Amino acid sequence: MTSKVLPPSVLELAEALIACPSVTPAAGLVFDCLEGQLKPLGFAVHRFHAGAAPDGPVENLFAIRQGPEGSRHFGFAGHVDVVPPGENWASAPFAPEVRSSPLGDLLYGRGAVDMKGSIAAMVAAAAAVPQDAGTLSFIITGDEEGPATYGTQELIKHMRAVEAVPDLILVGEPTSVNRLGDMMKIGRRGSTNVWLEVEGKEGHVAYPHLADNPITKLIHMLAELKAMPLDDGTDWFQASNLEITELTVGNPATNVIPPRAQARISIRFNDQHSGKELGARVRAIAEKHGGTARQVVYGEAFLTPPGPFSELIADAVEGELGFRPEASTTGGTSDARFLKDLCPVIEFGLCNATMHKRDEAVAVADLDALARIYARVAKAALTG
């Protein structure tokens, strides 16, 4: 009689991923680890590099386990890259360590929350979903925390090329706030930065009539931009906001009017706007004051309207934890801003209190619960 080999626990899966240093852009070892976790579960794993300097190359992974012909396709999405750990950790950031606390056992390590813990829970969930339930896939990039130019956007191209576009996608970003399961993200605001520059004419401060001070023009430009009406928010989005994030003159002299002045603004906008439209408005104001504007749009606002998918996730959370998550669009951007072009997408994951911080940690009990929630979501999505 042969004994059945039990799959690794969520904790073991998370520890293995954390132990692979993977500061953006992640490549190599961490993908070897994830591939080694997925192949025994029946996934065909495709890894590829995309792009070139300065934003590449980036390693990506698409893994798929085909269900019966014509069955639904559910995708788990995320990233294995992490932000730099910084210094003064209580233990080495890439040497995962479980320590006891009054709240239970905690797993420490860079990426425990954002988001190797969630990926480990996804792998454990996939192990609990029968192959005949439908098609499962993993959409994993090594560059979400960085420029994200050759990450998930290249994965989208690949999925379209091989005709493997999911019907629904769950992104494992850490969306919970005070306790696991209290929030899911059904949309995100858009994000754009604009670099402003005003040319002037340098001269002695005692002879201003012989110079043209660009700082004065820039101040008036920024005042008008800050006063530019945006919106008051919507049923699902907070009001859009424009913030001045940098002012640069670079003038070491105290008696010289400088030749130029520069600034940068950041706009987080809801679905009443597009990046292009906002850029045009900013450019018109900049030109009015004799300046120029260079824009980069990092993502458009999107919303997965409350409905069957969000209810499915809420049912899974309630089934495991006894309460339903709040649907929200708050926070920064994620790769969901790209994936929403494929199919409905929702983000749901661990508590975000320690993400990007020193001594990042996740409750071991939350890892187990999240794996069970993900398994419920996948099974319901495939049968729905």
C-alpha positions as CSV (number, residue, x, y, z in Angstrom):
1,M,0.0,0.0,0.0
2,T,1.4,3.4,-1.0
3,S,0.8,6.5,1.1
4,K,-0.4,9.7,-0.6
5,V,2.2,12.5,-0.5
6,L,0.5,15.6,0.9
7,P,1.1,18.9,-0.9
8,P,3.2,21.5,0.9
9,S,1.4,23.8,3.3
10,V,0.7,27.4,2.4
11,L,3.4,28.4,4.9
12,E,6.0,26.2,3.2
13,L,5.1,27.6,-0.2
14,A,5.4,31.2,1.1
15,E,8.7,30.5,2.8
16,A,10.2,29.1,-0.3
17,L,9.2,32.1,-2.4
18,I,10.4,34.6,0.2
19,A,13.7,32.9,0.4
20,C,14.4,33.9,-3.2
21,P,15.7,37.5,-3.3
22,S,13.6,39.2,-6.0
23,V,14.0,42.9,-5.9
24,T,12.5,44.5,-9.1
25,P,13.0,43.4,-11.8
26,A,12.8,39.8,-10.5
27,A,14.1,37.0,-12.6
28,G,15.6,33.5,-12.3
29,L,15.5,31.8,-8.9
30,V,12.0,33.0,-7.8
31,F,10.5,31.9,-11.1
32,D,12.3,28.5,-10.8
33,C,10.7,28.2,-7.4
34,L,7.2,29.0,-8.6
35,E,7.5,26.7,-11.6
36,G,8.5,23.9,-9.3
37,Q,5.4,24.5,-7.2
38,L,3.0,24.6,-10.2
39,K,4.3,21.8,-12.4
40,P,3.4,19.0,-10.0
41,L,-0.2,20.3,-10.0
42,G,-0.5,19.7,-13.7
43,F,0.3,23.2,-15.0
44,A,2.1,23.8,-18.2
45,V,4.5,26.6,-17.5
46,H,5.7,29.1,-20.1
47,R,8.4,31.6,-19.0
48,F,9.8,34.4,-21.2
49,H,11.7,37.6,-21.1
50,A,10.4,40.8,-22.7
51,G,11.8,44.3,-23.5
52,A,15.2,45.9,-23.3
53,A,16.9,48.6,-21.3
54,P,16.1,50.9,-19.7
55,D,12.8,49.2,-18.5
56,G,13.8,45.6,-19.4
57,P,14.4,42.9,-19.9
58,V,11.6,41.5,-17.6
59,E,10.9,37.9,-16.9
60,N,7.2,36.8,-16.9
61,L,5.4,33.5,-16.3
62,F,2.1,32.2,-17.7
63,A,1.0,28.8,-16.4
64,I,-2.1,27.0,-17.4
65,R,-3.9,23.8,-16.5
66,Q,-6.5,23.0,-19.1
67,G,-9.9,21.8,-18.0
68,P,-12.5,20.1,-20.1
69,E,-13.1,21.5,-23.6
70,G,-15.4,24.5,-23.4
71,S,-15.0,24.9,-19.7
72,R,-14.6,28.3,-18.1
73,H,-11.2,29.8,-17.5
74,F,-10.3,31.5,-14.2
75,G,-7.0,33.4,-13.7
76,F,-4.9,34.1,-10.7
77,A,-2.6,37.2,-11.2
78,G,0.2,38.8,-9.3
79,H,3.9,39.5,-9.1
80,V,7.0,38.0,-7.5
81,D,9.1,41.1,-7.5
82,V,9.5,43.1,-4.3
83,V,10.7,46.5,-3.3
84,P,14.2,46.8,-1.8
85,P,14.1,45.7,1.8
86,G,16.1,48.5,3.3
87,E,18.0,48.1,6.6
88,N,17.6,47.3,10.3
89,W,15.3,44.3,10.0
90,A,15.0,42.2,13.1
91,S,15.9,39.2,10.9
92,A,17.3,38.9,7.4
93,P,14.6,40.0,4.9
94,F,15.1,37.0,2.6
95,A,15.4,34.5,5.3
96,P,11.8,33.8,6.2
97,E,11.2,33.4,9.9
98,V,8.1,32.5,11.9
99,R,7.8,34.2,15.3
100,S,5.1,34.0,17.9
101,S,3.1,37.1,18.9
102,P,0.0,37.7,21.1
103,L,-2.0,37.6,17.8
104,G,-0.5,34.2,16.8
105,D,2.4,33.1,14.6
106,L,3.7,35.6,12.1
107,L,5.8,35.0,9.0
108,Y,8.4,37.7,8.5
109,G,10.2,38.4,5.2
110,R,10.2,40.8,2.3
111,G,7.2,39.9,0.1
112,A,5.3,38.1,2.9
113,V,2.3,40.5,2.2
114,D,3.1,42.0,-1.1
115,M,2.7,39.6,-2.5
116,K,4.4,36.2,-2.2
117,G,2.1,35.2,0.6
118,S,-0.9,35.6,-1.7
119,I,0.8,33.7,-4.5
120,A,1.5,30.8,-2.1
121,A,-2.2,30.9,-1.2
122,M,-3.1,30.8,-4.9
123,V,-0.9,27.7,-5.5
124,A,-2.5,26.0,-2.5
125,A,-5.9,26.9,-3.8
126,A,-5.1,25.5,-7.2
127,A,-4.1,22.2,-5.5
128,A,-7.6,22.1,-4.0
129,V,-9.5,22.7,-7.3
130,P,-10.1,19.5,-9.4
131,Q,-8.9,19.8,-12.9
132,D,-12.2,18.7,-14.3
133,A,-13.8,21.9,-12.7
134,G,-12.3,24.1,-15.5
135,T,-9.2,25.8,-16.7
136,L,-6.9,27.6,-14.2
137,S,-4.0,29.9,-15.0
138,F,-1.3,31.9,-13.3
139,I,-0.4,35.4,-14.7
140,I,2.8,36.3,-12.9
141,T,5.3,39.1,-13.7
142,G,8.7,40.1,-12.3
143,D,8.1,43.8,-12.7
144,E,5.0,45.3,-11.0
145,E,6.8,47.4,-8.4
146,G,9.0,49.0,-11.2
147,P,8.2,50.6,-14.5
148,A,5.8,47.7,-15.4
149,T,6.4,48.4,-19.1
150,Y,7.3,44.8,-20.1
151,G,5.5,42.9,-17.4
152,T,1.8,42.2,-17.3
153,Q,1.3,44.1,-20.6
154,E,3.5,41.5,-22.3
155,L,1.6,38.7,-20.5
156,I,-1.6,40.1,-22.0
157,K,-0.1,40.0,-25.5
158,H,1.0,36.4,-24.9
159,M,-2.5,35.3,-23.6
160,R,-4.2,36.8,-26.6
161,A,-1.6,35.2,-29.0
162,V,-2.2,31.7,-27.6
163,E,-6.0,32.3,-27.2
164,A,-5.9,31.7,-23.5
165,V,-7.8,34.7,-22.2
166,P,-9.5,34.1,-18.8
167,D,-13.2,34.7,-18.2
168,L,-12.4,36.3,-14.8
169,I,-9.2,37.3,-13.1
170,L,-8.4,37.7,-9.4
171,V,-5.3,39.8,-8.5
172,G,-3.8,38.9,-5.1
173,E,-2.7,42.4,-4.1
174,P,-2.9,43.1,-0.3
175,T,-6.3,44.8,-0.1
176,S,-7.4,44.0,3.4
177,V,-7.0,46.9,5.9
178,N,-7.7,46.0,9.6
179,R,-8.3,42.2,9.2
180,L,-8.2,39.7,6.4
181,G,-11.2,39.9,4.2
182,D,-12.5,43.4,5.1
183,M,-11.9,44.9,1.7
184,M,-11.7,44.0,-2.0
185,K,-10.9,46.4,-4.8
186,I,-13.4,46.5,-7.6
187,G,-11.6,49.3,-9.4
188,R,-8.8,51.8,-9.3
189,R,-8.3,55.5,-10.1
190,G,-6.1,56.4,-13.0
191,S,-2.6,57.9,-12.6
192,T,-0.6,60.4,-14.6
193,N,2.4,62.5,-14.0
194,V,3.2,65.7,-15.9
195,W,6.6,67.4,-16.0
196,L,6.3,71.2,-16.4
197,E,9.1,73.6,-17.6
198,V,9.2,77.3,-18.0
199,E,12.1,79.1,-19.8
200,G,13.1,82.6,-18.8
201,K,16.1,84.9,-19.1
202,E,18.8,85.0,-16.5
203,G,20.0,88.2,-15.1
204,H,21.0,90.1,-12.0
205,V,18.3,90.5,-9.3
206,A,19.0,94.2,-9.1
207,Y,18.1,94.7,-12.8
208,P,14.9,92.6,-13.2
209,H,13.9,94.6,-16.2
210,L,16.8,93.1,-18.1
211,A,15.7,89.5,-17.1
212,D,12.6,87.3,-17.3
213,N,12.0,85.3,-14.1
214,P,10.6,81.9,-15.0
215,I,9.8,81.1,-11.3
216,T,7.1,83.8,-11.3
217,K,5.5,82.3,-14.4
218,L,5.7,78.8,-12.9
219,I,4.0,79.9,-9.7
220,H,1.1,81.4,-11.6
221,M,0.9,78.2,-13.7
222,L,0.8,76.0,-10.6
223,A,-1.8,78.1,-8.9
224,E,-4.1,77.8,-11.9
225,L,-3.5,74.1,-12.1
226,K,-4.3,73.6,-8.4
227,A,-7.5,75.6,-8.9
228,M,-8.5,73.6,-12.0
229,P,-11.9,72.0,-11.3
230,L,-11.9,68.2,-11.5
231,D,-14.9,66.5,-9.9
232,D,-16.6,65.7,-6.6
233,G,-16.3,62.0,-6.8
234,T,-18.9,59.3,-7.9
235,D,-20.8,56.5,-6.2
236,W,-17.7,54.3,-6.3
237,F,-14.8,56.7,-6.6
238,Q,-13.4,59.5,-4.4
239,A,-12.8,62.9,-6.0
240,S,-9.9,63.2,-8.4
241,N,-6.9,65.1,-7.0
242,L,-3.9,67.0,-8.4
243,E,-0.8,67.3,-6.3
244,I,2.4,69.2,-6.9
245,T,5.2,66.7,-6.2
246,E,8.4,68.5,-7.2
247,L,9.8,72.0,-7.7
248,T,13.2,72.5,-9.2
249,V,15.2,75.6,-10.0
250,G,18.8,74.6,-9.3
251,N,20.0,78.1,-8.6
252,P,23.0,78.2,-6.3
253,A,23.4,82.0,-6.5
254,T,21.5,84.4,-4.3
255,N,21.6,87.4,-6.7
256,V,20.8,85.7,-10.0
257,I,17.4,85.3,-11.7
258,P,17.6,81.8,-13.1
259,P,17.1,80.8,-16.7
260,R,14.5,78.2,-16.2
261,A,12.2,76.5,-13.6
262,Q,10.6,73.1,-13.5
263,A,7.9,71.3,-11.6
264,R,6.1,68.0,-11.6
265,I,2.5,67.3,-10.8
266,S,0.6,64.0,-10.2
267,I,-3.0,63.5,-10.9
268,R,-5.0,60.5,-9.5
269,F,-8.3,60.6,-11.4
270,N,-11.6,58.6,-11.4
271,D,-13.6,57.3,-14.3
272,Q,-15.0,60.7,-15.2
273,H,-11.7,61.5,-16.9
274,S,-9.1,60.0,-19.2
275,G,-5.4,60.6,-19.0
276,K,-5.4,62.1,-22.5
277,E,-8.1,64.6,-21.6
278,L,-6.4,65.7,-18.4
279,G,-3.0,66.0,-20.2
280,A,-4.6,68.3,-22.8
281,R,-6.0,70.5,-20.0
282,V,-2.7,70.8,-18.2
283,R,-0.8,71.5,-21.5
284,A,-3.2,74.3,-22.3
285,I,-2.6,76.0,-18.9
286,A,1.2,75.4,-19.2
287,E,1.3,77.0,-22.6
288,K,-0.8,79.9,-21.4
289,H,2.0,80.8,-19.0
290,G,4.8,80.3,-21.5
291,G,5.7,76.8,-20.4
292,T,5.7,73.2,-21.7
293,A,4.2,70.0,-20.4
294,R,5.4,66.4,-20.8
295,Q,2.9,63.7,-19.7
296,V,3.2,60.0,-18.8
297,V,-0.1,58.1,-18.2
298,Y,0.5,55.1,-15.9
299,G,-3.0,53.8,-16.0
300,E,-6.6,54.7,-16.7
301,A,-9.4,54.5,-14.2
302,F,-11.5,51.4,-14.3
303,L,-14.4,49.8,-12.5
304,T,-15.7,46.2,-12.4
305,P,-19.3,47.1,-11.4
306,P,-20.7,45.3,-8.4
307,G,-22.3,42.1,-9.6
308,P,-21.8,38.4,-9.9
309,F,-18.0,38.4,-9.6
310,S,-17.9,40.7,-6.5
311,E,-20.7,38.7,-5.0
312,L,-18.8,35.5,-5.6
313,I,-15.8,36.8,-3.7
314,A,-18.0,38.2,-0.9
315,D,-19.7,34.8,-0.6
316,A,-16.3,33.0,-0.3
317,V,-15.1,35.4,2.4
318,E,-18.3,35.1,4.3
319,G,-18.2,31.3,4.0
320,E,-14.7,31.3,5.6
321,L,-14.7,34.3,7.9
322,G,-18.3,35.1,8.6
323,F,-18.5,38.6,7.2
324,R,-18.5,40.2,3.8
325,P,-15.8,42.6,2.4
326,E,-16.3,46.2,1.6
327,A,-16.0,46.9,-2.2
328,S,-13.6,49.8,-2.7
329,T,-11.7,51.7,-5.4
330,T,-9.2,53.5,-3.0
331,G,-5.4,53.2,-3.0
332,G,-2.8,53.3,-5.6
333,T,-2.4,51.5,-8.9
334,S,-1.8,47.9,-9.6
335,D,-1.5,45.6,-12.7
336,A,-5.3,45.3,-12.6
337,R,-5.2,48.5,-14.7
338,F,-3.9,46.4,-17.6
339,L,-5.8,43.2,-16.9
340,K,-9.1,44.9,-17.0
341,D,-8.7,45.1,-20.8
342,L,-9.1,41.3,-20.9
343,C,-12.0,40.5,-18.7
344,P,-13.6,41.5,-15.3
345,V,-10.9,41.8,-12.7
346,I,-11.1,42.2,-8.9
347,E,-8.2,42.5,-6.3
348,F,-8.4,40.7,-3.0
349,G,-5.6,39.7,-0.7
350,L,-3.8,40.0,2.7
351,C,-3.7,42.8,5.2
352,N,-1.6,45.6,3.9
353,A,-0.4,47.2,7.1
354,T,3.3,46.1,6.7
355,M,3.7,46.1,2.9
356,H,6.8,47.9,1.8
357,K,7.9,48.4,5.4
358,R,10.8,47.0,7.5
359,D,9.8,43.7,9.1
360,E,7.0,43.0,6.7
361,A,4.9,40.1,8.1
362,V,1.8,38.1,7.6
363,A,-0.2,36.0,10.1
364,V,0.2,32.3,9.3
365,A,-3.5,31.8,10.0
366,D,-4.3,34.4,7.4
367,L,-2.3,32.5,4.8
368,D,-4.3,29.4,5.5
369,A,-7.6,31.2,5.4
370,L,-6.7,33.1,2.2
371,A,-5.9,29.8,0.5
372,R,-9.4,28.4,1.4
373,I,-11.1,31.6,0.2
374,Y,-9.2,31.5,-3.1
375,A,-10.2,27.8,-3.6
376,R,-13.8,28.7,-3.0
377,V,-13.6,31.6,-5.4
378,A,-11.9,29.5,-8.1
379,K,-14.4,26.7,-7.8
380,A,-17.4,29.0,-7.9
381,A,-16.0,31.0,-10.8
382,L,-15.4,27.9,-12.9
383,T,-18.9,26.5,-12.2
384,G,-20.7,29.8,-12.5
